[in-house]
Every structure is written in structure tokens, then in C-alpha cells.
């Protein structure tokens, strides 16, 4: 898994908004949390994405205690997201990005190998964004095992 910190002098991200579960709209600017944890995943109801979402769910209280709000994002529809969220009992919202606008902004659309075929899809990635809208840490090409623990450890190390 590639992980890399963003430079402290990095410019804030451009604001964006996207539809999310619960009939709400996610907007980057004005998030009340100290940190926003935005994890990109390929598809609802697939084994890796289910395991990753459950791990974020199971550690949700720890993230909240550290001042972090979690959001999952994929290209799936809101209807798919609502079912996935309900099925897993996720205590956080899922963002729908069917036109790939947010995925493009974060450069997570990649060519992948699936059953011997090249397909374009979301590269599993996680970004920690501070209250000023700056990416303070990113993980790309995430492997699900122990990833959520790594994100928590990073947040615990922050002042």
C-alpha cells in the first residue's frame, strides 16, 4: 500500500458537494469535524468493500472521540448506498459519485486488472482532511487488512 503525507504547505482542496445518504448533501467546506476521513471504495456489497466499511463502523466511536467524521464514497447510486448502509448498520453517511467528479478531483480512477481484463475503476484510497480543507494524509492502493487501524493511529498522533 502506498501511503504518503501531503506537504503541510499544500493548498486547501477546492470545495465540492455531492449527494449522500440520509437525503443530505456533503459539502467539504464548513464540515464541523476537526478531521474528515474520506474513504473511496470500488463498489457496494463486494467482499473487500464490505470488510472495509465494517471496520470503519466498528471503530466509529474512536474516530468520533478524535474529532474525525467518516464518509465512504463510491460511484454507486444513492439507492445502492442506502441499502448497503442499512445492511451493515453504518453510523456514517455514504457519498454517491456516479459522474466521477469527486473521484477525478482526488485522482482515484485507475485502470485495474479484473479476471484478466483491464477495467477502469476506483482505486481503494483514504484521505484525512483537516478543518481547513487540506489533505494531511493519504493512503492509495489500500489493502483492507489493518487499514482502519493505521488511519486511527495517524489521527492519534496528531496534536
N, C-alpha and C positions, 0 to 999 in steps of 0.2 A: 504494500500500500504506500502510495506516495503521500507524504504529508509535508506541508510547508507553511511556515508562518508568513503572513503578509507584512511588509515593512510598516513600521509604526507611522511613517510619514505618508502612507498610502492615502489617496483621496477617498472621501466617502463614496459609497455606491450611489448611482443615480436612483432616485426614488422609483418605485414601481408598485403597482397594485394588481391584485389577481383575486379571482373568486375563490372562496374556500368554504368548507363545510360549515354547517350551522347557519347558512344564509348570510354569511358575513363576507366582507372584502378585506383581504390582507393588504396593508399598506406599510412599506418599510419605514417611511418617516413617521415619527410620532409613536413608535412602539413604546409602551410603558416599561418594559423589562430592561434591566441593565444589559442583558445579552439576549440575542436572538439566535437560536440554534436552528439552522435551516438544513434539513437533510433531503437530498434528492435521491429518489429510488426509481427503478425501472417500471414496475407495474404492480398494481394492487393484486392481492390474492395469489402471489407466487411465493415459493418457499423462502428465498432469501429476504424478500421484502417483508414478508410476514414476520420472520425471525427478528429482523432489524427493528420493525415497528413495535413488536412486543418488548424488546429490550429497552427502547426509549420509554415505553409505557411503564415498565416495571421500575424504572429509575426516575420517573417523572417528579416525585416529591423531592428527590435530591437535587434535580436541576432547578426546581422552583426555589428551594432553600438557598441556592447560589445566585438567585436573581435572573435565571435564564428561562425563557419561554421557548418551547419546542414547536416546530412546524415541519410536517412532511410535505414533499412536493413531488408530483409525477405528472405525466401527460394525461392520466386517466380523467374521465368525466367526473363532475360533482356527484352524479348518481352512483357511480362506482365507488368513489371516495366515501360517500355516506354509508354504503353497505359495508365497506372494509373497516371503517371506523367503528361502526356498531358491532360488527362481528368480533373484533378484537378488544372492544371496550377501551378505545384510546381516549385519554383525557385531554388531548390536544387536537388542534384542527389540522386538516389536510388541505393543501392548496392545489387547485387544478390549473394546469398549464397546457391545454390542448394545442395551442398555436405555437408553443415552444418559446415564447417571448422571454420568460424568466430563465429558462434553460439556456437560451442563447446568451443572455446577459452574463450568466455565470460560466459559460463555456463548458457545459457538461454533456452536450450532444456529441457522441463519438461513434465511429464505425466499430462494431463488435462482431465477434465470430459466434454464431449460434447454430449448432448442429452442422458445422461445416459451411454455413452460408454467411456472407457479410451482410449485416443489418445495421441500420442507424438506430441508436438508442441512447438512453440516459446512462451516463457513467455514474455509478453509485458514489456520491460525494457529500461531504458535510462541511458547512461553513458556520463559524461563530462570528457574529456581527455585533459590535458594541453599540451603545446608545447613540453614538454619533454617526452610525451608518457605515463604519469602517470594518472591513473583514480583518479580524485579529488572528484567525487561524483557519486553515482549510485542510481537508483530507480529500484526496482524489483517488479513484480506483479502490475504494474501500472494500475490505473483506469484512464480513459481518461479525465474525467471532471477535469478541473483546473490544469492538469499536466503540460502543457506547461508554464503556469504562474509560477508554482513552480520552473521550470528549469530556467526561466528568473530571478526570484527573487534570486536564488542561484548565478547566474552569476553576477548580480548587486552587490552582497555582497562581491565579490572578489576584492582584491586590484588591 
